[in-house]
Amino acid sequence: MPLDFLVTISDEDSGNWSFFIAYKVKLAEKHDTGQEGIKIIKFEKRNSYYLYIYDPETRKVSTPSLNSENLDWCQRNWFQTYASFQKKGGSPKQRKKVAITTKLKAYVEHQWQRTKRGEIKESTYKTYNERITNRIAPFIKAKGVNSVSDINRQSFQDYATYHSNKGISTSTLNSDITTLENFLAWLTDEDDSLDANRKPRDIKRQRQVKDFRAEANPAFTGEDWVAFKDALLRYEYLDESWTDDMEERERWWYRKAFVNFIFFQWHSGSRNHETLRLRYGDVKYEEYTLPNGKTTLRGIIKIGRDTKRGSRTSVINGWQIKRTLDHFHQFNHPVWLQVSTNDDTPLFLNPRTGNSIHQETFRGHFKNVIKAAGLQGKGYTLYSLRSTHITNQLLNKVYIEDIARNLGTSAEMIRRHYDGVANILKSDELLKLNKHYYKDND
């Protein structure tokens, strides 16, 4: 593009009297603001004044409009335009560097500041954080929306569809969408980084079915549990004597980790994201004498603050914690062999990354076992293990308040979703759930 004119700036700005800008319009006026690198200018054949902003780091010039023909007004109010320009990320080149994840973190921090001011409860803040961390941020990443400038009106219309096959309830999805819309409104109205004309509107929600208690994550019942457990144990098994294939052995190692996860979830009733954030230092087991005089293992797990309901201490069958820990110390990874662990090691470590095995990996294994057990189409998900745990506790006549306290939920929620549900009342076989899986732990 040809350079049609020369813009002069004072030596206090850059030490030079000349600076080139590639526009096909000529400069008519230039006025000082008193700030280095910022001028009020006017182009020929243009009515409004503009703000001239020079960025010495990128050596780029930007000229946002002041949207006024009144020079006196512009000289009094130019800073508002400058502040808005900076909130939007500066020049177009700079805006591309501002990741959407940065804005999500800023929004979570915004909610935390509201909590400190007493505007919202801490539990509300935790809910915002959980929704954004576990579902909204992964969805945005999967959509390829990397910066605010990538957002358009259609960006998030398939949110409910994207998550609907992952066993997430309708009410949770619709609550997520409300949080996502609040985030977009904050970007537009308070952060001023999203143009209102590009903000998605009326993100499609999932239709709520009437029998919400049975719509998702049903508890395993009777013969279905037996079929699932049998398929699960076959999935775990590998006769090492008939193969020395390293890849096959590694696949077996991860399958065994998956089986440990399944039984850990059944015994603990924890939410999936709570378990996958556990570290070695968060779990322990100890000998415990039962009222009947028998000795068993009692497990204790400490759920962190960065979860849906915040921190709590839960009790679990200690043999399952021992089984999970033994996986790393008795069954060497075929590539890394003995895995070194400490209190910060993820309980379900992926040696390839050093992080916890991803929930999507376990979900893939779960689908394989469901298919092998012939249970497709029955709505079972990883979250069904929590439902099954609660169901079994109810059938064993554990007090609802005790169940709620141990699982970080409310007694009212358990009564609403489980009390009187037909598949609980009719499934006496659930009393046998995994009762003799470990013969020495009762």
N, C-alpha and C positions, 0 to 999 in steps of 0.2 A: 504494500500500500504506500503510495507516495506521501512524503511529508509536506503538507501544504502551508504550514506556518511555523513560526518560531515563538515559543512561550518564554518570556524572561521571568526569572525569579530572583529575589534578592540574594546577596552573598551570605546573609545570615542563615539561609536555608541549606545551601549545599556548597558554598564557596565559589560557585560559578554564576555567571549572569545569563547563562542560556541552558535550556533543556528542551529536548524534542518530544512532541506528542504526536502520534500518528492518527490524526483526524482529518477529514475532508472539510472541516469548518474552521473559520478563523476566529481568533480570540478578539473580543471587543473591549472587555473590561477586566481589571484585576485589582482585588482589594485585600489588604492584610487582615488577618484575624488575631494577630498577636501570638500565634502558635507556630512553631517551626514546622515547615512542610505542609501547612494547611492554608489555603487561600480561598477567597470567594471570587468566582470568575463568571463571566458571561460571554457566550458565543454569539457571533453575528447570526442574524436571522432566527434567533431563539429568544423567547420571551422571559423564561425563568432564569434565575441565577443557579449556579452549580457550585459544589464544594470541590476544590482541587486538593487531593490528598496524595502526597508522595511517600511511598514506603521505601526507606533506604536499604532495608534488608533484601527485598526482591527487586529493587530499583524499578518499580512499577508505579504508574499513576492511575488513580481512579477518580471519577468525577460524578458522584451521586447528585441527583437533582435536589435543590432546596425547595422546589415547588412553590416559588413565590417570585413576583416581579418587583417586590418592594425591597430595596437595598437596606433600608434601616431595619426592617423586620429580620432580614437575613443576617445582618451583623449582630443582632441581639439573640437570635435563636439558632445559629448554625450548629451549635454543639449538639442539639437534639438529633440532627441528621447524622452527625459524626458518630454519636453513641449508637444509633440504630445501625449504622454501617458496620461498626465493630462487632456488635452483637450477632450480626448475620455472618460473621466470619471474615470480614475484611474484603479484600479483592476476590474476584472469582477464583483465582489460582489458590488463594489462601483457603477459601471455603472448602475446596476439594480435600484439603488436608484434615478437616474437622470430621472425624468419624462419627457415625450415628451412635456408636457405643459410648463415645464421650458424652453425648447429649443424654443418653439413657442414664449414665452414672450421675450426671448433673441433676437430672430429674429426681432420682432417688435421694440425692443429697438435699434437694429442695424439699422433699417430703419429710426428711429427717429434721430440717430446720423448723418446719411447721410443727413437728412433734415437740421440739424443744420449747417452742413458743406456746404450747398448749392448744394449738388449733385442731390437732387430730390426736387420737390415742396412739400409743406405741404399737398396739396390736394392728392398727390400720396401716401404719408404716411398714410393719413386717409383712403384711399382706401385699402391699405394693411391691416390696422388694422381692418377695417370692414369685409373684406373677411375672415380673420383668425378667428376673434371673433364669427361671426354669422354663418359661414358654415364650414370652414376647421377644426377648433378645435372640434366642435360637431361630425363631420364625423369621425375624427381620434379616438375620444373616443368611438364612436359606433362600430368601427372596432376592438376594443380591443387592439389597439397599445398604450401601456402604456409607453414604453421607446424606445430609439433609437435602442437598440438591437433587438426589436421586428420587425423592418422594414425589408421587403424583396422585391424582384422584383415585386411581385403580390399584395402588400399591398393596393394600392390605385387605381387599375385599374377600379373599379366600382364606381368611384366618381360621374360621370355624371348620371349613372343609379340610384344611391342612392338618388339624389336630384331631378331627373326629374319629379317625381309625386308630387312635392311640389310647383308647380307653378312658378319655377325659370326659367327665360328665358335662351335660349341656349347661347346667348352672355355672360351672367353673369357666367354661368357654365364654359364656356371655359376660361374666364378670371380668374376664381378661380383656374382652373387647372394650368394655367401659373404661378400664385402666388405659388401654392403648389410645382410645379417643381423648382421654384426659391429658395424656402425654403429648398428643398432637396439638391439642388446644394450648397447652403450655408453650410448645415450640412457637406457636403463632402469636399468642397474646402477650406472654411474659418474656420469653427468651428472644422473641422477635427474629428468629432465624428461619422460619418457614413462611413463605408467601401464602396468604390466605386463599389465593386462587388455586394453589396446588394442594391444599390440605384435603385428604380424603374425608368424605362425609358419609354418614349412615352406613358404616361397615356392617355387612350382613351378619345377623345373628342366627344361631341355630334354634330351630323350633323346639320348644319344650313339650315333651310328651306328658300325658296326664299321670301315668304311673311312674313318677320319677324315681321311686325306690328300686324299681327293677330294670331301669333302662341301661345301666352300665355297671361294670365291675361286680357281677354277682358272685356270691360265695360258692366255692366248689361244694357239691353235695353228694353224699352216698357213693354210688358206683362211679360217678365222674371223678371223684378224688382218687379212688383206687386205680382207675385207668390212667389218670395223669401221673400218679406216683410211680406206677410200673413203667410207664414210658420214660419217666425222668431217670429212673435208675438204669435203664438200658442205655439211655443217652450218655450217662456218666461213665459207663463201663468201657474199659479198654484192656485187652490182654496184651501186655507189653512184650510177651514172649514171641508173638507172631509178627511183630513189625519193628523195624529199626528206622522207619521213615521219620525224619526229624519234624517235618511239617505236620504229619499225622499225630505225632506225640504232642506237639504244641497245641493243636486243635483240641486234643483230649484234655490238656491242662486247663484250657479256657472253659471247656464244657464242665469240668469238675468245679471250677470257680463259680460257674453259673448255678450248678446244683446247690452249692453252699449258699449262694445268695437266695435261692428259692426257699430253702428250709429256714434260713435266718429270717426272712420276711414272714414266713408262716408262724414261727415261734415268737417273733417280736411284735408283729402287727404294725411295724413302723411304715411311714410313707417312704416311697422309693428314694426320693431325693435326700431324706434324712439319713438313710443307711449309707448311701453313696458318699456322704460327706464325713462319715465316721473315720477316725484315725485309730491306730493301735492304742494310743493313750486314752481313748474315749471308752474302751471296753475292758472288762476284767471278769474273772470268775473266781469263785471261792467255795469251799466246802460249806454245806448248810444242812442242818439236821431238821428233818420234817417232823410234824407233830406225832407221826406214828413211830418215830425213833430211827427211821432210815436216814442214811446220809446220801446227799446228792450234791450237785453243783448248781449254785445260783449265779446267774450272770447279771451284770450291771452295765448299762450303756448310758453315756452322757450325750444327749442331743444338743447340738450347738444353737446359738442365738440366730444364726443366719438361715433359719428354716421357717416353715409356714406359721408355726405356733410358738416359736422361740425356744429357749433352752428348757430342758427338763431332764430328770434322771428316771430311767425305766428299768424294770426288772424283766429278765428273759431267762429261758432255760439255759443254764450255764454250759451244758454239753454242746450246744450249738455254737457258742463262741469258741469253745475249745476246738471243735471240728473245723471251724473256719481258719483259726490260727494255725492248726496243724497242716493245713493245705500247703502253706508256704515252707514249713520246716520238715515235713515228711515226704512231700511229693515235689521234688526239684523241677523247676522249669527246664525243659530240654535244651534251651539255648543259654539262659542265664544261670542255670543250675541253682545253687542255694541263693535265695534272695535275702539281702541284708535289710533288716527292719529296725525301726526305732519308734518312739511315740508319735512322730509325725507321719509315719507311713500310712497311706490309705488302707483301710481294712480290706477292700477289694482292689488291690493294686494291679495295675497293668504295667508289667516290667518294661514294656516297650516305650512308655511315655513317662513313667514315674507318677502318673495321676491315677485316679480311680477309674476302673473300667466304666465306659459310658453306658448310660441307661439304654440307649438304642441298641447296643450290642446285646445286652441281656434280653431286650424285647425280641430281637431276631431269634435268639435261642428259644425263647418261650413259644414263639409261633411254631417252631420246628417240633417241639414236644407236644403242643396242642394237636398238631396235624397227626403226629405219630400215635396219639391216644384216640384219634377219631372224634375230637371234641370241637371241630370247627363250627362256627355259626352259633355257638351258645353264649357268646359275649364275654368269655373269660379273658382277663387281662392280668398284667402283673399286679395291678391294684386289687385284684380279686383275692390275693393272699391276705391282705389286710381285712377284707370283708370276711374271709373264712376264719381268720383268727378271732375276730369279734364274735362271729356266729358260734364258734366252738366255745368261747368263754361264756356266752349266754347260756348255752345248753348245759354247761357244767355248773350253772347257777352261781357264777361270780357276780358280785354286785356291779350294777351298771356304773356307779360312781367310781369304783376302783378301776374298771376297764378304761373309763374316760380319762382318769388321772394318769394312768400308765401310758396311754397312747396320745396324750396331748390334744384331746378333743373335749366336747361337752356331753354330759349325760343326755341332754335334750336332743342332740344330733343322733346319738345312738338309738334313743327311743323312736325318733321320727323315721329313721332309715331301717331299723332292724326289728324293733319290738313288734311282734304280731305278723311279720312278713311270712307268707305261706311257706316259702322254701326253708325257713328256719323251723317252723312248727312241725313240719312233716318229715324232717330228715334226722331221725334218731341215729342213723348210721354215722352222722358226723361226730358222735361221741367217741367213735373209734379212730378219729383222724390222727394218724401218725403216732398213736398211743404206744405202740411197741416198736417203733422204728429204731430207737435206742433202748434196748432191754434193761440197761443198768442205770437209767436216768430218772426213774419214777420214785 
